[in-house]
Amino acid sequence: MSMALIGLVAGLALGFAGYFGGFGAFVLVAALGAVGFFAGRIADGDLELGDFFRPRGRDSGRR
C-alpha cells in the first residue's frame, strides 16, 4: 500500500471523527493513529525504543 493511500485513509478517518464525534473524537483518533504508527514502525524494526531514551550530542558520555 502506498504512503499516499495510507495518508488518504488516515485523513478520511480523522475527517469522519471530527464531523460526527466533534473535536474530542478527532484528537482521540489522531492520538491512537500516532500510537499505531509508532507501534508498527517498532514491529517492522525501523525504530527502536532506545532511540527515544538515549542522550544525543557530543557530551553524551559525560554526566
N, C-alpha and C positions, 0 to 999 in steps of 0.2 A: 504494500500500500504506500503510495507516495505521500510525502510530507504535506503537499498542498491539499490532498484529500483529507488527511487527518486534521489539518487546520480548519478545513471547511466543516467537518463533522463537529469539532470542538466548538467552533463559532455558533453553529446551529443549536447545539445543546445549551450553550450559555444564553443565546437569544431566547429560546423557549423558556428556560428557567427564569430569566429576567421578566419576560412578558407575563407568564402565568403565575409565578411564585413571588414576584417582587424582588427587591434588591437583596434581601437576606438569602433567598434561594440562589440568586446569581452568584453571590460571594461563596456560598457553600459548594456549588458545583465547580466554581473556579478553583477553590482550595483542594477539593477532592481530586480534581483533574491534575493539579500540580503534584499531589502526593502520588497518584497513579503513574504519572510520567516519570518521576524520580525512582519509584519502585521498579518500573520497567527497565530503566537505564541501569540500575544496580543489578537486576536479574540478568540482563544481557552482558554484563561485565564491562560496560562502557564507563561506569562510575563506581568509585569505591567510597565507603563511608569515611575512611581515614582522610580523604581529600578535604573534608569539611572541618576536621579537628586538628590537623597539623598546622603549626605556625608557618608563615611564609616570610620570605626575605632573607637577607644575608645573615642577620643576627639570630637565626632560628636555633642555633646551638647554645646561645647564651641564655641565662636566666637571671 
